[in-house]
Amino acid sequence: MSAITSNTMTSNAKNAEIPNTKPSAAMTAYSIGKSVPLNSAEELEAALRHIGATRYHNLHPFHRLLHGGKLNKGQVQAWALNRYYYQSTIPLKDAVVISRFRDRGIRLEWRHRIEDHDGDVGSEGGIERWLKLTEGLGLDSAYVESTEGILPATRFAVEAYVHFVRDKTPLEAIASSLTELFAPNLHEERISGMLAHYNFVNPDIMSYFSRRLQQAPRDAGFALEYVKTNARTPAEREAVCNALIFKTNVLWVQLDALYHAYVDGHIPPGAFVPEGN
């Protein structure tokens, strides 16, 4: 399978809808840059949306292949298997976020995120819905839950995310969740693309994504208002932007690893090997 060139990536980024803040010249792999105007909540939001338009993982070549029907079943299995580790760690990350706040109201607001993924008595959560996806793709649930077949880079990236929300400021911890601002469009693209292109995919096993279409905007709305209200100085707004950049890197590097292992064919020792490889 041919790789997507860097020229295609550049074109995709340029064609994305980008707010008129023009921070790209100053932005590095890890930071927004000192020349970006961050003197108000409105400028902060514009910068955050620019980061999403240029760095969110919907632009990654692996997602282009996944949604365009260009992967085989084993490659889709590898994606779902590795992504499970991220999904199943989100409640742990959110528990850490909650532990950072003395404010009961914020803890109550954030708590439903854990329930969204873990579920509650008599109600299915996101982790169960993700296991429905992996089972529907032909993977054994016990193997998926063991996480023993995931790529090392997947584990490193996800654990780095948990360390980030533990070690950085509470403001940065919340800001790192702002990739949810951009998730609904990705979920819509994934649902339509995978249903259209793969005969081993059906609406039932895609229920995780259809449910997140309602959950993500609610969660992102709270987080966005929180950072706009509580990042009161240019330095704090810069930290918020850099937290979002960190999170986009967490998502991006997982897809880099999947592409290297399952598209380029360099599967590391001990990782999941699809049938037929």
SVG drawing of the C-alpha trace seen along z (x, -y; Angstrom):
<svg xmlns="http://www.w3.org/2000/svg" viewBox="-30 -42 41 58">
<polyline fill="none" stroke="black" stroke-width="0.4" points="0.0,0.0 1.4,-3.3 2.1,-6.0 0.5,-9.4 3.1,-12.0 4.1,-15.0 2.8,-17.2 -0.6,-15.7 -0.4,-16.5 0.6,-20.1 -2.3,-20.5 -4.8,-19.0 -3.6,-21.4 -3.8,-24.4 -7.3,-23.5 -8.6,-23.3 -10.7,-26.2 -8.3,-28.3 -9.2,-31.4 -7.5,-34.6 -4.9,-34.7 -2.0,-33.4 0.1,-31.8 1.5,-29.1 4.8,-31.0 5.6,-31.1 4.3,-27.6 6.8,-24.8 6.2,-21.1 5.6,-21.8 4.5,-25.4 2.3,-28.2 5.1,-30.7 5.6,-34.1 4.3,-36.2 0.8,-34.9 -1.7,-37.5 -3.2,-36.1 -4.5,-39.3 -8.1,-38.2 -10.4,-35.2 -11.4,-35.7 -7.8,-35.6 -7.3,-32.5 -10.2,-30.7 -9.1,-31.7 -5.6,-30.3 -7.1,-27.0 -9.3,-26.6 -6.3,-27.2 -4.4,-24.5 -7.2,-22.1 -7.5,-23.1 -3.8,-22.5 -2.8,-19.8 -5.7,-17.5 -5.2,-13.9 -8.0,-13.9 -5.2,-15.2 -3.0,-12.1 -2.4,-9.9 -3.5,-6.8 -6.9,-8.3 -7.2,-9.1 -6.6,-5.5 -8.9,-4.2 -11.9,-6.4 -11.3,-6.0 -11.5,-2.2 -7.8,-1.7 -6.9,0.6 -7.4,4.3 -9.2,6.0 -6.0,6.7 -4.9,3.1 -8.3,2.0 -8.0,4.5 -4.6,3.1 -6.0,-0.4 -9.0,0.7 -6.8,2.8 -4.3,0.0 -6.9,-2.7 -8.6,-0.6 -5.6,-1.4 -6.3,-5.1 -10.0,-4.7 -9.7,-2.6 -7.2,-5.0 -9.4,-8.1 -11.4,-7.4 -8.0,-7.1 -6.9,-10.4 -10.2,-12.0 -9.9,-10.7 -6.6,-12.4 -8.1,-15.7 -10.8,-15.5 -8.2,-15.0 -6.6,-18.3 -9.6,-20.4 -10.9,-21.4 -13.9,-23.0 -16.8,-20.5 -18.7,-22.0 -15.9,-21.3 -15.5,-17.8 -19.2,-17.1 -19.0,-18.5 -16.0,-16.4 -17.3,-13.2 -19.8,-12.4 -16.8,-11.9 -15.8,-8.9 -19.3,-7.5 -19.5,-8.1 -16.5,-5.8 -16.9,-3.3 -20.6,-3.2 -22.9,-2.9 -25.1,-0.3 -27.4,0.9 -25.9,-1.5 -23.3,-0.8 -20.2,-3.0 -17.8,-3.9 -15.3,-1.2 -18.0,1.5 -19.0,-0.1 -15.3,0.0 -15.1,3.7 -18.2,4.2 -16.2,2.7 -13.1,4.9 -15.3,8.0 -17.2,7.2 -13.8,6.9 -13.0,10.4 -10.7,9.7 -10.9,11.7 -12.1,9.3 -9.8,10.8 -6.8,10.2 -7.9,6.7 -8.4,5.9 -5.0,7.4 -3.4,4.7 -0.4,7.1 -0.5,6.7 -0.4,2.9 2.5,1.0 5.1,-0.4 4.5,-3.9 0.8,-3.6 1.6,-2.8 4.2,-5.5 1.9,-8.2 -1.1,-7.3 0.9,-7.2 2.5,-10.5 -1.0,-12.0 -1.8,-10.7 1.5,-12.1 0.7,-15.4 -2.6,-16.0 -1.0,-14.9 2.1,-17.1 0.9,-20.2 -1.4,-22.9 -5.2,-22.2 -5.7,-24.7 -3.4,-22.8 -5.0,-19.5 -8.4,-20.8 -7.0,-22.4 -5.5,-19.1 -9.0,-17.8 -9.9,-20.4 -9.3,-18.1 -12.9,-17.2 -13.8,-20.5 -12.8,-18.9 -13.9,-15.3 -17.5,-15.4 -16.5,-16.0 -14.0,-13.2 -16.6,-10.8 -19.0,-11.7 -16.3,-11.1 -15.4,-7.8 -18.9,-6.5 -19.8,-7.3 -16.5,-6.3 -16.1,-2.9 -19.7,-1.9 -19.4,-2.8 -16.1,-1.0 -15.8,2.0 -18.2,5.0 -17.1,6.2 -18.3,3.0 -22.0,2.3 -23.8,-0.4 -24.0,1.7 -20.3,1.9 -19.8,-1.8 -22.0,-2.8 -19.1,-4.3 -18.7,-7.1 -22.4,-7.8 -22.7,-8.2 -19.7,-10.6 -21.5,-12.9 -23.6,-14.0 -21.1,-13.7 -18.1,-15.4 -19.7,-18.8 -21.0,-19.0 -17.6,-18.2 -15.7,-20.5 -18.1,-23.4 -17.4,-23.2 -13.6,-22.9 -13.5,-25.8 -15.5,-28.1 -13.3,-27.1 -10.0,-28.0 -11.4,-31.2 -12.5,-32.3 -9.5,-31.1 -6.6,-31.8 -6.4,-35.5 -2.9,-36.4 -1.1,-36.0 1.3,-33.5 -1.6,-31.4 -3.3,-31.5 0.0,-30.4 0.1,-27.5 -3.5,-26.5 -2.5,-26.5 0.6,-24.4 -1.4,-21.9 -3.7,-21.5 -0.6,-21.1 0.7,-18.4 -2.6,-16.5 -2.6,-16.7 0.9,-15.2 -0.3,-12.4 -3.0,-11.5 -0.7,-12.1 2.2,-9.9 -0.1,-6.9 -1.1,-7.1 2.5,-7.5 3.3,-4.2 0.3,-2.4 1.4,-3.6 5.0,-2.5 3.9,0.9 0.9,1.9 1.2,-0.2 5.0,-0.2 5.1,3.3 7.6,2.8 5.7,4.5 7.8,4.5 8.5,7.7 5.6,8.9 3.0,6.6 -0.3,7.8 0.3,9.5 -2.8,9.7 -3.7,13.0 -2.0,13.5 1.1,11.4"/>
</svg>
